[in-house]
Amino acid sequence: MDISAKPNAVQSYQAFLYERALHPELFDLCERRVVNSGEYEFEAWIMAGGHLLRFERGPLCACELVTDREDAVPQQGLVEGYLCAGEREHEHAFKPHAVNYLASVQTESLTENLYLNTLDELRAFGAETSALMHSYEDEAGPCLSMVDIQRYAAEVHAQCYHLRALSGMVLRTQAIFEHKP
């Protein structure tokens, strides 16, 4: 795997926040999981190199989409979108519904050895926590998309990882949906 002269996949990743449901037929889903917890329902989808998180409580349906697709991203119900390159934090209040969305994003490009070690560590972690995982290959080697979910009474956390061998890229996101009684 030679990643030294490969394009930087970090540049194409974007995160989008919607105030509506997105439909599965728009995406090439690899795995999904639904979590019901009293006042809310949470669903996670993973695709090769991306994910979608859906949080539903009462009349509110909010979705986070992280993707490297530059076309065919739905515009209806879009609250905001931003590039994933670098480190950033984001917050949005769905005030009428007493729900807050908090997100953090971190990207890095690793050397081949660090990338492969990180890939092995995340696969082991994902197996240990029963995370959603999808392994695939790109032109340069093994890749991974993973979503690890922790649920609490008034909030749900999702740690998401996307590793792309082509550029040695690791994209880590954490999304928190929290609600007030």
DARADA-V59590 format. One record per residue. N is the residue number from 1. PHI is phi in degrees with one decimal (* if undefined). PSI is psi in whole degrees, -180 to 180 (none if undefined). D_LAST is the distance of its C-alpha to the last C-alpha in Angstrom with 2 decimals. Layout:
N&PHI&PSI&D_LAST, N&PHI&PSI&D_LAST
//
This chain:
1&*&113&50.82, 2&-109.2&110&51.80, 3&-105.3&1&48.86, 4&-64.1&-36&50.76, 5&-109.7&17&51.78, 6&-87.4&154&48.86, 7&-65.7&155&46.59, 8&-88.9&108&43.29, 9&-67.7&-20&40.49, 10&-56.9&-36&37.93, 11&-62.0&-26&39.10, 12&-95.3&-11&37.98, 13&-77.5&135&34.38, 14&-135.7&153&31.62, 15&-115.5&140&27.83, 16&-130.0&142&26.24, 17&-117.6&129&22.71, 18&-120.1&152&22.26, 19&-111.9&62&19.88, 20&-175.7&164&21.39, 21&-77.8&146&22.56, 22&-109.5&148&25.86, 23&-95.3&140&28.40, 24&-59.1&-29&30.02, 25&-66.6&-12&33.51, 26&-79.3&-10&33.26, 27&-133.3&157&33.31, 28&-92.9&84&35.48, 29&-70.8&138&32.89, 30&-108.2&-38&34.04, 31&-149.1&157&31.13, 32&-152.2&156&27.60, 33&-147.2&140&24.80, 34&-116.5&135&21.70, 35&-123.1&123&18.78, 36&-106.5&132&16.41, 37&-145.8&84&13.47, 38&58.8&-92&11.41, 39&-88.7&-8&8.89, 40&-140.9&163&11.27, 41&-124.0&138&15.03, 42&-128.8&135&16.97, 43&-131.5&137&20.70, 44&-121.6&135&23.31, 45&-121.5&140&26.84, 46&-120.3&145&29.73, 47&-123.8&167&32.94, 48&-63.5&106&36.02, 49&86.7&11&35.02, 50&-160.2&175&31.57, 51&-153.2&163&28.10, 52&-136.4&133&25.32, 53&-117.1&132&21.62, 54&-121.5&126&19.44, 55&-118.5&125&15.63, 56&-128.3&128&14.38, 57&-146.4&118&11.03, 58&57.8&-132&11.68, 59&-80.4&-8&14.46, 60&-83.5&133&14.14, 61&-130.6&116&16.74, 62&-120.2&141&17.56, 63&-130.8&140&20.59, 64&-109.2&127&22.37, 65&-118.0&125&26.11, 66&-118.5&123&28.51, 67&-151.6&158&32.10, 68&-102.6&3&35.67, 69&-70.7&133&36.56, 70&-102.6&-7&37.85, 71&-124.7&165&38.33, 72&59.5&29&36.45, 73&-86.8&124&33.02, 74&-58.2&143&31.08, 75&-104.7&-27&30.64, 76&-66.2&130&28.67, 77&79.7&5&24.99, 78&-69.8&123&25.76, 79&-88.0&-48&23.54, 80&-168.6&165&25.68, 81&-146.8&154&27.97, 82&-155.6&157&29.74, 83&-73.8&149&32.46, 84&-92.8&-8&31.69, 85&-60.2&138&34.87, 86&84.4&-151&34.59, 87&-121.0&136&31.49, 88&-157.9&158&28.55, 89&-126.0&151&24.88, 90&-144.9&146&22.72, 91&-142.7&142&19.30, 92&-143.0&133&17.81, 93&-102.9&124&14.74, 94&-92.1&76&13.77, 95&-55.3&-47&12.70, 96&-61.8&-19&12.47, 97&-106.7&0&9.93, 98&56.4&43&7.79, 99&-125.5&135&9.54, 100&-113.9&142&12.25, 101&-116.5&126&15.39, 102&-124.8&138&17.75, 103&-139.9&145&21.20, 104&-131.4&145&24.36, 105&-132.5&137&27.76, 106&-142.2&130&30.99, 107&-125.2&150&34.31, 108&-155.1&154&37.67, 109&-111.1&126&41.05, 110&-108.5&158&42.67, 111&-68.0&166&46.25, 112&-56.3&-47&47.24, 113&-64.6&-45&47.16, 114&-63.8&-40&43.77, 115&-60.1&-50&42.35, 116&-64.5&-39&43.74, 117&-64.0&-43&42.55, 118&-63.3&-42&38.98, 119&-58.9&-47&39.15, 120&-62.8&-43&40.33, 121&-63.3&-43&37.67, 122&-69.6&-36&34.82, 123&-61.5&-43&36.34, 124&-65.3&-45&36.52, 125&-60.6&-46&32.95, 126&-62.3&-39&31.74, 127&-66.5&-40&33.83, 128&-65.8&-38&32.51, 129&-97.5&3&28.79, 130&57.4&40&29.44, 131&-70.3&159&28.27, 132&-70.8&129&29.09, 133&-139.4&145&32.49, 134&-138.8&118&35.20, 135&-99.8&142&38.56, 136&-154.6&178&41.08, 137&-124.0&143&44.06, 138&-112.9&-168&44.95, 139&-61.4&-23&48.45, 140&-103.1&-14&48.27, 141&148.5&-156&46.76, 142&-72.9&142&43.68, 143&-131.7&164&40.16, 144&-150.2&139&36.68, 145&-122.6&135&33.22, 146&-147.5&141&30.43, 147&-129.5&122&26.63, 148&-111.1&126&25.08, 149&-113.4&134&21.46, 150&-123.2&128&19.24, 151&-112.8&146&15.98, 152&-133.6&172&13.31, 153&-59.1&-44&10.22, 154&-116.6&14&7.85, 155&-163.1&162&10.94, 156&-135.9&139&14.44, 157&-116.5&142&17.67, 158&-133.3&117&20.92, 159&-96.7&124&24.21, 160&-121.7&141&26.84, 161&-133.1&136&30.57, 162&-132.7&119&33.41, 163&-115.4&127&36.95, 164&-121.6&117&39.92, 165&-64.4&-33&43.42, 166&-52.8&-37&45.10, 167&-123.6&7&44.05, 168&66.1&27&42.76, 169&-83.1&138&39.31, 170&-124.4&121&36.10, 171&-112.6&120&32.86, 172&-115.2&130&29.75, 173&-130.0&150&26.30, 174&-130.1&129&22.88, 175&-119.3&137&19.79, 176&-126.7&126&16.21, 177&-110.5&119&13.31, 178&-125.7&145&10.04, 179&-129.7&155&6.58, 180&-104.5&144&3.80, 181&-64.7&none&0.00
//
